[in-house]
Amino acid sequence: MPMSADDIERLIRRHIPDAEVTIHDLAGDGDHYAATVVSAAFKGKSRVQQHQLVYEALKVEMGGQLHALALQTATPEG
């Protein structure tokens, strides 16, 4: 069963409460999404560390309901 954009956003926000999350369904199939996540929690972290925080929030779903996620991360100031 595909995962909804709302479910992805909810999981990310549960793990990163201050996150501003934008989700786009890339293929219309509920399996392939692009996400932009902006959070102060990313400050001082490398891009890899930022992505790891997001993937940690989604680890239960990656490879299951959520097949692919193109991810962009940033801090609120840019």
PDB file with SEQRES, HELIX, SHEET and CRYST1 records, atoms N, CA, C and O in Angstrom:
SEQRES   1 A   78  MET PRO MET SER ALA ASP ASP ILE GLU ARG LEU ILE ARG          
SEQRES   2 A   78  ARG HIS ILE PRO ASP ALA GLU VAL THR ILE HIS ASP LEU          
SEQRES   3 A   78  ALA GLY ASP GLY ASP HIS TYR ALA ALA THR VAL VAL SER          
SEQRES   4 A   78  ALA ALA PHE LYS GLY LYS SER ARG VAL GLN GLN HIS GLN          
SEQRES   5 A   78  LEU VAL TYR GLU ALA LEU LYS VAL GLU MET GLY GLY GLN          
SEQRES   6 A   78  LEU HIS ALA LEU ALA LEU GLN THR ALA THR PRO GLU GLY          
HELIX    1 AA1 ALA A    5  HIS A   15  1                                  11    
HELIX    2 AA2 ALA A   40  PHE A   42  5                                   3    
HELIX    3 AA3 ARG A   47  LEU A   58  1                                  12    
SHEET    1 AA1 3 GLU A  20  ASP A  25  0                                        
SHEET    2 AA1 3 HIS A  32  VAL A  38 -1                                        
SHEET    3 AA1 3 ALA A  68  ALA A  74  1                                        
CRYST1    1.000    1.000    1.000  90.00  90.00  90.00 P 1           1          
ATOM      1  N   MET A   1       0.850  -1.182   0.000  1.00  0.00           N  
ATOM      2  CA  MET A   1       0.000   0.000   0.000  1.00  0.00           C  
ATOM      3  C   MET A   1       0.895   1.245   0.000  1.00  0.00           C  
ATOM      4  O   MET A   1       1.803   1.359   0.824  1.00  0.00           O  
ATOM      5  N   PRO A   2       0.638   2.171  -0.920  1.00  0.00           N  
ATOM      6  CA  PRO A   2       1.463   3.387  -0.987  1.00  0.00           C  
ATOM      7  C   PRO A   2       1.343   4.237   0.271  1.00  0.00           C  
ATOM      8  O   PRO A   2       0.376   4.141   1.027  1.00  0.00           O  
ATOM      9  N   MET A   3       2.333   5.051   0.463  1.00  0.00           N  
ATOM     10  CA  MET A   3       2.378   5.958   1.604  1.00  0.00           C  
ATOM     11  C   MET A   3       1.954   7.352   1.141  1.00  0.00           C  
ATOM     12  O   MET A   3       2.333   7.784   0.052  1.00  0.00           O  
ATOM     13  N   SER A   4       1.179   8.050   1.954  1.00  0.00           N  
ATOM     14  CA  SER A   4       0.734   9.388   1.571  1.00  0.00           C  
ATOM     15  C   SER A   4       1.786  10.432   1.947  1.00  0.00           C  
ATOM     16  O   SER A   4       2.618  10.213   2.827  1.00  0.00           O  
ATOM     17  N   ALA A   5       1.726  11.567   1.257  1.00  0.00           N  
ATOM     18  CA  ALA A   5       2.615  12.682   1.570  1.00  0.00           C  
ATOM     19  C   ALA A   5       2.392  13.139   3.010  1.00  0.00           C  
ATOM     20  O   ALA A   5       3.341  13.516   3.699  1.00  0.00           O  
ATOM     21  N   ASP A   6       1.141  13.106   3.463  1.00  0.00           N  
ATOM     22  CA  ASP A   6       0.837  13.497   4.846  1.00  0.00           C  
ATOM     23  C   ASP A   6       1.524  12.576   5.850  1.00  0.00           C  
ATOM     24  O   ASP A   6       2.001  13.033   6.888  1.00  0.00           O  
ATOM     25  N   ASP A   7       1.576  11.273   5.542  1.00  0.00           N  
ATOM     26  CA  ASP A   7       2.252  10.327   6.436  1.00  0.00           C  
ATOM     27  C   ASP A   7       3.745  10.606   6.507  1.00  0.00           C  
ATOM     28  O   ASP A   7       4.341  10.540   7.581  1.00  0.00           O  
ATOM     29  N   ILE A   8       4.349  10.917   5.368  1.00  0.00           N  
ATOM     30  CA  ILE A   8       5.776  11.227   5.344  1.00  0.00           C  
ATOM     31  C   ILE A   8       6.045  12.473   6.181  1.00  0.00           C  
ATOM     32  O   ILE A   8       6.965  12.498   7.000  1.00  0.00           O  
ATOM     33  N   GLU A   9       5.241  13.496   5.969  1.00  0.00           N  
ATOM     34  CA  GLU A   9       5.405  14.738   6.722  1.00  0.00           C  
ATOM     35  C   GLU A   9       5.236  14.495   8.221  1.00  0.00           C  
ATOM     36  O   GLU A   9       6.010  15.013   9.026  1.00  0.00           O  
ATOM     37  N   ARG A  10       4.241  13.720   8.592  1.00  0.00           N  
ATOM     38  CA  ARG A  10       3.989  13.421  10.006  1.00  0.00           C  
ATOM     39  C   ARG A  10       5.185  12.713  10.639  1.00  0.00           C  
ATOM     40  O   ARG A  10       5.585  13.059  11.751  1.00  0.00           O  
ATOM     41  N   LEU A  11       5.761  11.724   9.947  1.00  0.00           N  
ATOM     42  CA  LEU A  11       6.911  10.991  10.476  1.00  0.00           C  
ATOM     43  C   LEU A  11       8.127  11.905  10.645  1.00  0.00           C  
ATOM     44  O   LEU A  11       8.838  11.825  11.647  1.00  0.00           O  
ATOM     45  N   ILE A  12       8.356  12.763   9.668  1.00  0.00           N  
ATOM     46  CA  ILE A  12       9.494  13.682   9.753  1.00  0.00           C  
ATOM     47  C   ILE A  12       9.297  14.646  10.920  1.00  0.00           C  
ATOM     48  O   ILE A  12      10.219  14.880  11.700  1.00  0.00           O  
ATOM     49  N   ARG A  13       8.097  15.202  11.035  1.00  0.00           N  
ATOM     50  CA  ARG A  13       7.838  16.172  12.107  1.00  0.00           C  
ATOM     51  C   ARG A  13       7.861  15.524  13.487  1.00  0.00           C  
ATOM     52  O   ARG A  13       8.185  16.185  14.474  1.00  0.00           O  
ATOM     53  N   ARG A  14       7.527  14.262  13.567  1.00  0.00           N  
ATOM     54  CA  ARG A  14       7.602  13.564  14.854  1.00  0.00           C  
ATOM     55  C   ARG A  14       9.052  13.493  15.313  1.00  0.00           C  
ATOM     56  O   ARG A  14       9.337  13.618  16.504  1.00  0.00           O  
ATOM     57  N   HIS A  15       9.959  13.294  14.376  1.00  0.00           N  
ATOM     58  CA  HIS A  15      11.384  13.145  14.685  1.00  0.00           C  
ATOM     59  C   HIS A  15      12.111  14.499  14.739  1.00  0.00           C  
ATOM     60  O   HIS A  15      13.069  14.672  15.493  1.00  0.00           O  
ATOM     61  N   ILE A  16      11.638  15.451  13.925  1.00  0.00           N  
ATOM     62  CA  ILE A  16      12.243  16.784  13.853  1.00  0.00           C  
ATOM     63  C   ILE A  16      11.097  17.792  14.000  1.00  0.00           C  
ATOM     64  O   ILE A  16      10.587  18.292  12.998  1.00  0.00           O  
ATOM     65  N   PRO A  17      10.690  18.093  15.235  1.00  0.00           N  
ATOM     66  CA  PRO A  17       9.465  18.866  15.481  1.00  0.00           C  
ATOM     67  C   PRO A  17       9.395  20.245  14.830  1.00  0.00           C  
ATOM     68  O   PRO A  17       8.304  20.697  14.482  1.00  0.00           O  
ATOM     69  N   ASP A  18      10.540  20.930  14.655  1.00  0.00           N  
ATOM     70  CA  ASP A  18      10.483  22.280  14.087  1.00  0.00           C  
ATOM     71  C   ASP A  18      10.570  22.287  12.567  1.00  0.00           C  
ATOM     72  O   ASP A  18      10.640  23.357  11.961  1.00  0.00           O  
ATOM     73  N   ALA A  19      10.567  21.121  11.945  1.00  0.00           N  
ATOM     74  CA  ALA A  19      10.785  21.017  10.504  1.00  0.00           C  
ATOM     75  C   ALA A  19       9.658  21.658   9.692  1.00  0.00           C  
ATOM     76  O   ALA A  19       8.474  21.490   9.986  1.00  0.00           O  
ATOM     77  N   GLU A  20      10.065  22.391   8.670  1.00  0.00           N  
ATOM     78  CA  GLU A  20       9.154  22.840   7.625  1.00  0.00           C  
ATOM     79  C   GLU A  20       9.323  21.810   6.507  1.00  0.00           C  
ATOM     80  O   GLU A  20      10.420  21.644   5.974  1.00  0.00           O  
ATOM     81  N   VAL A  21       8.249  21.129   6.157  1.00  0.00           N  
ATOM     82  CA  VAL A  21       8.330  20.004   5.225  1.00  0.00           C  
ATOM     83  C   VAL A  21       7.444  20.271   4.009  1.00  0.00           C  
ATOM     84  O   VAL A  21       6.271  20.619   4.143  1.00  0.00           O  
ATOM     85  N   THR A  22       8.021  20.102   2.834  1.00  0.00           N  
ATOM     86  CA  THR A  22       7.270  20.183   1.582  1.00  0.00           C  
ATOM     87  C   THR A  22       7.480  18.864   0.848  1.00  0.00           C  
ATOM     88  O   THR A  22       8.614  18.440   0.626  1.00  0.00           O  
ATOM     89  N   ILE A  23       6.376  18.219   0.474  1.00  0.00           N  
ATOM     90  CA  ILE A  23       6.438  16.910  -0.177  1.00  0.00           C  
ATOM     91  C   ILE A  23       5.773  16.995  -1.549  1.00  0.00           C  
ATOM     92  O   ILE A  23       4.715  17.607  -1.694  1.00  0.00           O  
ATOM     93  N   HIS A  24       6.399  16.375  -2.557  1.00  0.00           N  
ATOM     94  CA  HIS A  24       5.825  16.276  -3.902  1.00  0.00           C  
ATOM     95  C   HIS A  24       5.836  14.811  -4.328  1.00  0.00           C  
ATOM     96  O   HIS A  24       6.865  14.140  -4.237  1.00  0.00           O  
ATOM     97  N   ASP A  25       4.693  14.319  -4.793  1.00  0.00           N  
ATOM     98  CA  ASP A  25       4.594  12.958  -5.335  1.00  0.00           C  
ATOM     99  C   ASP A  25       5.096  13.022  -6.774  1.00  0.00           C  
ATOM    100  O   ASP A  25       4.426  13.593  -7.634  1.00  0.00           O  
ATOM    101  N   LEU A  26       6.248  12.453  -7.046  1.00  0.00           N  
ATOM    102  CA  LEU A  26       6.903  12.592  -8.346  1.00  0.00           C  
ATOM    103  C   LEU A  26       6.235  11.791  -9.462  1.00  0.00           C  
ATOM    104  O   LEU A  26       6.229  12.221 -10.615  1.00  0.00           O  
ATOM    105  N   ALA A  27       5.676  10.637  -9.129  1.00  0.00           N  
ATOM    106  CA  ALA A  27       5.132   9.765 -10.168  1.00  0.00           C  
ATOM    107  C   ALA A  27       3.627   9.554 -10.037  1.00  0.00           C  
ATOM    108  O   ALA A  27       3.022   8.888 -10.877  1.00  0.00           O  
ATOM    109  N   GLY A  28       3.022  10.110  -9.001  1.00  0.00           N  
ATOM    110  CA  GLY A  28       1.592   9.923  -8.796  1.00  0.00           C  
ATOM    111  C   GLY A  28       1.226   8.533  -8.303  1.00  0.00           C  
ATOM    112  O   GLY A  28       0.062   8.135  -8.345  1.00  0.00           O  
ATOM    113  N   ASP A  29       2.236   7.794  -7.832  1.00  0.00           N  
ATOM    114  CA  ASP A  29       1.996   6.416  -7.413  1.00  0.00           C  
ATOM    115  C   ASP A  29       2.121   6.194  -5.910  1.00  0.00           C  
ATOM    116  O   ASP A  29       1.922   5.078  -5.430  1.00  0.00           O  
ATOM    117  N   GLY A  30       2.454   7.261  -5.156  1.00  0.00           N  
ATOM    118  CA  GLY A  30       2.611   7.126  -3.714  1.00  0.00           C  
ATOM    119  C   GLY A  30       3.880   6.400  -3.305  1.00  0.00           C  
ATOM    120  O   GLY A  30       4.048   6.070  -2.131  1.00  0.00           O  
ATOM    121  N   ASP A  31       4.768   6.148  -4.240  1.00  0.00           N  
ATOM    122  CA  ASP A  31       6.024   5.442  -3.959  1.00  0.00           C  
ATOM    123  C   ASP A  31       7.260   6.304  -4.162  1.00  0.00           C  
ATOM    124  O   ASP A  31       8.308   6.033  -3.575  1.00  0.00           O  
ATOM    125  N   HIS A  32       7.150   7.331  -4.982  1.00  0.00           N  
ATOM    126  CA  HIS A  32       8.302   8.136  -5.362  1.00  0.00           C  
ATOM    127  C   HIS A  32       8.015   9.595  -5.033  1.00  0.00           C  
ATOM    128  O   HIS A  32       7.170  10.231  -5.664  1.00  0.00           O  
ATOM    129  N   TYR A  33       8.719  10.114  -4.046  1.00  0.00           N  
ATOM    130  CA  TYR A  33       8.484  11.470  -3.563  1.00  0.00           C  
ATOM    131  C   TYR A  33       9.757  12.298  -3.595  1.00  0.00           C  
ATOM    132  O   TYR A  33      10.868  11.768  -3.601  1.00  0.00           O  
ATOM    133  N   ALA A  34       9.568  13.614  -3.614  1.00  0.00           N  
ATOM    134  CA  ALA A  34      10.642  14.567  -3.378  1.00  0.00           C  
ATOM    135  C   ALA A  34      10.242  15.343  -2.131  1.00  0.00           C  
ATOM    136  O   ALA A  34       9.084  15.734  -1.985  1.00  0.00           O  
ATOM    137  N   ALA A  35      11.189  15.565  -1.240  1.00  0.00           N  
ATOM    138  CA  ALA A  35      10.908  16.289  -0.008  1.00  0.00           C  
ATOM    139  C   ALA A  35      11.962  17.360   0.208  1.00  0.00           C  
ATOM    140  O   ALA A  35      13.151  17.156  -0.038  1.00  0.00           O  
ATOM    141  N   THR A  36      11.490  18.506   0.674  1.00  0.00           N  
ATOM    142  CA  THR A  36      12.373  19.569   1.131  1.00  0.00           C  
ATOM    143  C   THR A  36      12.096  19.737   2.613  1.00  0.00           C  
ATOM    144  O   THR A  36      10.952  19.941   3.020  1.00  0.00           O  
ATOM    145  N   VAL A  37      13.142  19.650   3.416  1.00  0.00           N  
ATOM    146  CA  VAL A  37      13.009  19.744   4.871  1.00  0.00           C  
ATOM    147  C   VAL A  37      13.928  20.856   5.365  1.00  0.00           C  
ATOM    148  O   VAL A  37      15.136  20.827   5.130  1.00  0.00           O  
ATOM    149  N   VAL A  38      13.343  21.833   6.052  1.00  0.00           N  
ATOM    150  CA  VAL A  38      14.097  22.956   6.605  1.00  0.00           C  
ATOM    151  C   VAL A  38      13.964  22.890   8.120  1.00  0.00           C  
ATOM    152  O   VAL A  38      12.853  22.839   8.647  1.00  0.00           O  
ATOM    153  N   SER A  39      15.096  22.891   8.824  1.00  0.00           N  
ATOM    154  CA  SER A  39      15.064  22.786  10.281  1.00  0.00           C  
ATOM    155  C   SER A  39      16.314  23.391  10.901  1.00  0.00           C  
ATOM    156  O   SER A  39      17.409  23.286  10.350  1.00  0.00           O  
ATOM    157  N   ALA A  40      16.137  24.021  12.047  1.00  0.00           N  
ATOM    158  CA  ALA A  40      17.278  24.524  12.814  1.00  0.00           C  
ATOM    159  C   ALA A  40      18.121  23.372  13.344  1.00  0.00           C  
ATOM    160  O   ALA A  40      19.292  23.564  13.672  1.00  0.00           O  
ATOM    161  N   ALA A  41      17.542  22.179  13.433  1.00  0.00           N  
ATOM    162  CA  ALA A  41      18.279  21.003  13.903  1.00  0.00           C  
ATOM    163  C   ALA A  41      19.434  20.643  12.973  1.00  0.00           C  
ATOM    164  O   ALA A  41      20.340  19.907  13.365  1.00  0.00           O  
ATOM    165  N   PHE A  42      19.406  21.156  11.750  1.00  0.00           N  
ATOM    166  CA  PHE A  42      20.462  20.865  10.777  1.00  0.00           C  
ATOM    167  C   PHE A  42      21.681  21.776  10.925  1.00  0.00           C  
ATOM    168  O   PHE A  42      22.724  21.520  10.323  1.00  0.00           O  
ATOM    169  N   LYS A  43      21.553  22.826  11.716  1.00  0.00           N  
ATOM    170  CA  LYS A  43      22.643  23.798  11.853  1.00  0.00           C  
ATOM    171  C   LYS A  43      23.925  23.117  12.331  1.00  0.00           C  
ATOM    172  O   LYS A  43      23.917  22.370  13.309  1.00  0.00           O  
ATOM    173  N   GLY A  44      25.020  23.384  11.630  1.00  0.00           N  
ATOM    174  CA  GLY A  44      26.316  22.831  11.987  1.00  0.00           C  
ATOM    175  C   GLY A  44      26.533  21.398  11.532  1.00  0.00           C  
ATOM    176  O   GLY A  44      27.590  20.821  11.783  1.00  0.00           O  
ATOM    177  N   LYS A  45      25.542  20.819  10.864  1.00  0.00           N  
ATOM    178  CA  LYS A  45      25.668  19.436  10.390  1.00  0.00           C  
ATOM    179  C   LYS A  45      25.966  19.434   8.889  1.00  0.00           C  
ATOM    180  O   LYS A  45      25.540  20.322   8.152  1.00  0.00           O  
ATOM    181  N   SER A  46      26.697  18.428   8.466  1.00  0.00           N  
ATOM    182  CA  SER A  46      26.966  18.273   7.040  1.00  0.00           C  
ATOM    183  C   SER A  46      25.672  17.857   6.338  1.00  0.00           C  
ATOM    184  O   SER A  46      24.709  17.445   6.985  1.00  0.00           O  
ATOM    185  N   ARG A  47      25.660  17.967   5.027  1.00  0.00           N  
ATOM    186  CA  ARG A  47      24.490  17.552   4.241  1.00  0.00           C  
ATOM    187  C   ARG A  47      24.175  16.078   4.510  1.00  0.00           C  
ATOM    188  O   ARG A  47      23.008  15.708   4.638  1.00  0.00           O  
ATOM    189  N   VAL A  48      25.189  15.255   4.595  1.00  0.00           N  
ATOM    190  CA  VAL A  48      24.983  13.828   4.868  1.00  0.00           C  
ATOM    191  C   VAL A  48      24.322  13.640   6.236  1.00  0.00           C  
ATOM    192  O   VAL A  48      23.384  12.854   6.369  1.00  0.00           O  
ATOM    193  N   GLN A  49      24.804  14.351   7.241  1.00  0.00           N  
ATOM    194  CA  GLN A  49      24.211  14.246   8.581  1.00  0.00           C  
ATOM    195  C   GLN A  49      22.766  14.738   8.594  1.00  0.00           C  
ATOM    196  O   GLN A  49      21.922  14.170   9.286  1.00  0.00           O  
ATOM    197  N   GLN A  50      22.482  15.786   7.835  1.00  0.00           N  
ATOM    198  CA  GLN A  50      21.113  16.284   7.734  1.00  0.00           C  
ATOM    199  C   GLN A  50      20.199  15.222   7.130  1.00  0.00           C  
ATOM    200  O   GLN A  50      19.106  14.972   7.638  1.00  0.00           O  
ATOM    201  N   HIS A  51      20.646  14.609   6.058  1.00  0.00           N  
ATOM    202  CA  HIS A  51      19.857  13.570   5.401  1.00  0.00           C  
ATOM    203  C   HIS A  51      19.677  12.365   6.322  1.00  0.00           C  
ATOM    204  O   HIS A  51      18.615  11.745   6.344  1.00  0.00           O  
ATOM    205  N   GLN A  52      20.710  12.045   7.071  1.00  0.00           N  
ATOM    206  CA  GLN A  52      20.602  10.923   8.011  1.00  0.00           C  
ATOM    207  C   GLN A  52      19.516  11.159   9.048  1.00  0.00           C  
ATOM    208  O   GLN A  52      18.807  10.224   9.422  1.00  0.00           O  
ATOM    209  N   LEU A  53      19.373  12.401   9.520  1.00  0.00           N  
ATOM    210  CA  LEU A  53      18.307  12.718  10.476  1.00  0.00           C  
ATOM    211  C   LEU A  53      16.932  12.459   9.867  1.00  0.00           C  
ATOM    212  O   LEU A  53      16.051  11.899  10.519  1.00  0.00           O  
ATOM    213  N   VAL A  54      16.758  12.869   8.619  1.00  0.00           N  
ATOM    214  CA  VAL A  54      15.462  12.659   7.957  1.00  0.00           C  
ATOM    215  C   VAL A  54      15.229  11.171   7.710  1.00  0.00           C  
ATOM    216  O   VAL A  54      14.142  10.663   7.984  1.00  0.00           O  
ATOM    217  N   TYR A  55      16.232  10.474   7.200  1.00  0.00           N  
ATOM    218  CA  TYR A  55      16.072   9.045   6.931  1.00  0.00           C  
ATOM    219  C   TYR A  55      15.835   8.247   8.209  1.00  0.00           C  
ATOM    220  O   TYR A  55      15.148   7.226   8.183  1.00  0.00           O  
ATOM    221  N   GLU A  56      16.396   8.702   9.320  1.00  0.00           N  
ATOM    222  CA  GLU A  56      16.141   8.055  10.609  1.00  0.00           C  
ATOM    223  C   GLU A  56      14.653   8.129  10.945  1.00  0.00           C  
ATOM    224  O   GLU A  56      14.078   7.176  11.471  1.00  0.00           O  
ATOM    225  N   ALA A  57      14.042   9.262  10.636  1.00  0.00           N  
ATOM    226  CA  ALA A  57      12.609   9.430  10.895  1.00  0.00           C  
ATOM    227  C   ALA A  57      11.766   8.498  10.028  1.00  0.00           C  
ATOM    228  O   ALA A  57      10.663   8.112  10.414  1.00  0.00           O  
ATOM    229  N   LEU A  58      12.285   8.143   8.865  1.00  0.00           N  
ATOM    230  CA  LEU A  58      11.523   7.342   7.898  1.00  0.00           C  
ATOM    231  C   LEU A  58      12.003   5.901   7.791  1.00  0.00           C  
ATOM    232  O   LEU A  58      11.511   5.152   6.947  1.00  0.00           O  
ATOM    233  N   LYS A  59      12.945   5.504   8.621  1.00  0.00           N  
ATOM    234  CA  LYS A  59      13.617   4.214   8.430  1.00  0.00           C  
ATOM    235  C   LYS A  59      12.671   3.023   8.389  1.00  0.00           C  
ATOM    236  O   LYS A  59      12.944   2.049   7.687  1.00  0.00           O  
ATOM    237  N   VAL A  60      11.589   3.075   9.109  1.00  0.00           N  
ATOM    238  CA  VAL A  60      10.646   1.958   9.119  1.00  0.00           C  
ATOM    239  C   VAL A  60       9.969   1.811   7.765  1.00  0.00           C  
ATOM    240  O   VAL A  60       9.625   0.701   7.359  1.00  0.00           O  
ATOM    241  N   GLU A  61       9.776   2.921   7.067  1.00  0.00           N  
ATOM    242  CA  GLU A  61       9.025   2.910   5.816  1.00  0.00           C  
ATOM    243  C   GLU A  61       9.888   2.799   4.561  1.00  0.00           C  
ATOM    244  O   GLU A  61       9.403   2.342   3.526  1.00  0.00           O  
ATOM    245  N   MET A  62      11.161   3.208   4.631  1.00  0.00           N  
ATOM    246  CA  MET A  62      12.019   3.166   3.446  1.00  0.00           C  
ATOM    247  C   MET A  62      12.187   1.726   2.975  1.00  0.00           C  
ATOM    248  O   MET A  62      12.544   0.837   3.749  1.00  0.00           O  
ATOM    249  N   GLY A  63      11.923   1.519   1.692  1.00  0.00           N  
ATOM    250  CA  GLY A  63      12.027   0.187   1.126  1.00  0.00           C  
ATOM    251  C   GLY A  63      10.753  -0.617   1.287  1.00  0.00           C  
ATOM    252  O   GLY A  63      10.625  -1.695   0.705  1.00  0.00           O  
ATOM    253  N   GLY A  64       9.814  -0.117   2.059  1.00  0.00           N  
ATOM    254  CA  GLY A  64       8.532  -0.786   2.235  1.00  0.00           C  
ATOM    255  C   GLY A  64       7.468   0.004   1.502  1.00  0.00           C  
ATOM    256  O   GLY A  64       7.357  -0.071   0.278  1.00  0.00           O  
ATOM    257  N   GLN A  65       6.687   0.765   2.256  1.00  0.00           N  
ATOM    258  CA  GLN A  65       5.652   1.595   1.646  1.00  0.00           C  
ATOM    259  C   GLN A  65       6.233   2.741   0.841  1.00  0.00           C  
ATOM    260  O   GLN A  65       5.651   3.167  -0.156  1.00  0.00           O  
ATOM    261  N   LEU A  66       7.379   3.238   1.275  1.00  0.00           N  
ATOM    262  CA  LEU A  66       8.036   4.352   0.596  1.00  0.00           C  
ATOM    263  C   LEU A  66       9.234   3.811  -0.164  1.00  0.00           C  
ATOM    264  O   LEU A  66      10.220   3.378   0.431  1.00  0.00           O  
ATOM    265  N   HIS A  67       9.137   3.842  -1.485  1.00  0.00           N  
ATOM    266  CA  HIS A  67      10.176   3.234  -2.310  1.00  0.00           C  
ATOM    267  C   HIS A  67      11.359   4.180  -2.541  1.00  0.00           C  
ATOM    268  O   HIS A  67      12.514   3.765  -2.452  1.00  0.00           O  
ATOM    269  N   ALA A  68      11.070   5.449  -2.838  1.00  0.00           N  
ATOM    270  CA  ALA A  68      12.153   6.371  -3.175  1.00  0.00           C  
ATOM    271  C   ALA A  68      11.832   7.777  -2.683  1.00  0.00           C  
ATOM    272  O   ALA A  68      10.687   8.224  -2.744  1.00  0.00           O  
ATOM    273  N   LEU A  69      12.861   8.463  -2.195  1.00  0.00           N  
ATOM    274  CA  LEU A  69      12.703   9.824  -1.710  1.00  0.00           C  
ATOM    275  C   LEU A  69      13.893  10.662  -2.155  1.00  0.00           C  
ATOM    276  O   LEU A  69      15.028  10.413  -1.749  1.00  0.00           O  
ATOM    277  N   ALA A  70      13.623  11.657  -2.992  1.00  0.00           N  
ATOM    278  CA  ALA A  70      14.641  12.640  -3.362  1.00  0.00           C  
ATOM    279  C   ALA A  70      14.588  13.709  -2.280  1.00  0.00           C  
ATOM    280  O   ALA A  70      13.533  14.299  -2.050  1.00  0.00           O  
ATOM    281  N   LEU A  71      15.696  13.967  -1.620  1.00  0.00           N  
ATOM    282  CA  LEU A  71      15.692  14.789  -0.430  1.00  0.00           C  
ATOM    283  C   LEU A  71      16.583  16.015  -0.567  1.00  0.00           C  
ATOM    284  O   LEU A  71      17.720  15.931  -1.030  1.00  0.00           O  
ATOM    285  N   GLN A  72      16.038  17.161  -0.152  1.00  0.00           N  
ATOM    286  CA  GLN A  72      16.814  18.395  -0.026  1.00  0.00           C  
ATOM    287  C   GLN A  72      16.620  18.880   1.397  1.00  0.00           C  
ATOM    288  O   GLN A  72      15.505  18.857   1.919  1.00  0.00           O  
ATOM    289  N   THR A  73      17.703  19.322   2.028  1.00  0.00           N  
ATOM    290  CA  THR A  73      17.630  19.824   3.395  1.00  0.00           C  
ATOM    291  C   THR A  73      18.318  21.182   3.480  1.00  0.00           C  
ATOM    292  O   THR A  73      19.205  21.500   2.689  1.00  0.00           O  
ATOM    293  N   ALA A  74      17.884  21.975   4.463  1.00  0.00           N  
ATOM    294  CA  ALA A  74      18.484  23.293   4.674  1.00  0.00           C  
ATOM    295  C   ALA A  74      18.173  23.761   6.086  1.00  0.00           C  
ATOM    296  O   ALA A  74      17.274  23.249   6.753  1.00  0.00           O  
ATOM    297  N   THR A  75      18.943  24.748   6.519  1.00  0.00           N  
ATOM    298  CA  THR A  75      18.636  25.431   7.788  1.00  0.00           C  
ATOM    299  C   THR A  75      17.735  26.617   7.445  1.00  0.00           C  
ATOM    300  O   THR A  75      17.712  27.052   6.293  1.00  0.00           O  
ATOM    301  N   PRO A  76      16.998  27.145   8.414  1.00  0.00           N  
ATOM    302  CA  PRO A  76      16.082  28.247   8.120  1.00  0.00           C  
ATOM    303  C   PRO A  76      16.738  29.470   7.483  1.00  0.00           C  
ATOM    304  O   PRO A  76      16.102  30.172   6.696  1.00  0.00           O  
ATOM    305  N   GLU A  77      18.000  29.732   7.815  1.00  0.00           N  
ATOM    306  CA  GLU A  77      18.671  30.902   7.248  1.00  0.00           C  
ATOM    307  C   GLU A  77      19.299  30.628   5.892  1.00  0.00           C  
ATOM    308  O   GLU A  77      19.978  31.489   5.332  1.00  0.00           O  
ATOM    309  N   GLY A  78      19.078  29.446   5.368  1.00  0.00           N  
ATOM    310  CA  GLY A  78      19.584  29.222   4.008  1.00  0.00           C  
ATOM    311  C   GLY A  78      20.359  27.980   3.886  1.00  0.00           C  
ATOM    312  O   GLY A  78      20.846  27.660   2.802  1.00  0.00           O  
TER     313      GLY A  78                                                      
END                                                                             
